[in-house]
């Protein structure tokens, strides 16, 4: 039971900071916060996303590009341009990293006021950080798993952020329903999306 609770906590706390901090604050700036509160959110995002940590800068810029170029060939993650969900997520990963490490030129309108804590991002996104979290997850499972099937949940801990991305950016753009006509292919999967904390991540 401890393993199931652990995965549920990781799932929903990770979602919360992705939607509250990365999505609503970093990308859309629907509210403001002090520099101290912002730094606390950076830290808590790292704690609860763990090995799946997403930079506010990389996520925020990429998400703005997604809205600006939805379902065109410049969209960072439109399923229209990939043969399967794995190729879409691999392309998304590469674009995210290029943005986050500033390896590509990005228009000022996409970077304006997006929060960035370079030194912390460098640490939180490092192989050392991600592998340390992975070791922690494995040790936790060794300590608390009481049945073989609980080990099937371990990959969810390792790949939680990509799983969230696949649900929203692949399945919710191919399947589902719409209540009214929109200019892109985004759809609702459920009347209330309790799997994604009732929030839209795309």
ABEGO torsion letter per residue (X at the ends): XAAAAAAAAAAAAAAAAAAAAAAAAAAAGABBBBAAAAAAAAAAAAAAAEAABBBAAAAAAAAAAAAAABGBAABABBAAABABAAAAAAAAAAAAAAAAAGABBBBAAAABGBBBBAAAAAAAABAAAAAAAAAAAAAAAAAABABAAAAAAAAAAAAAAAAAAAAAAAAAAABEBBABBBABABBBABABBAAAGGBBAX
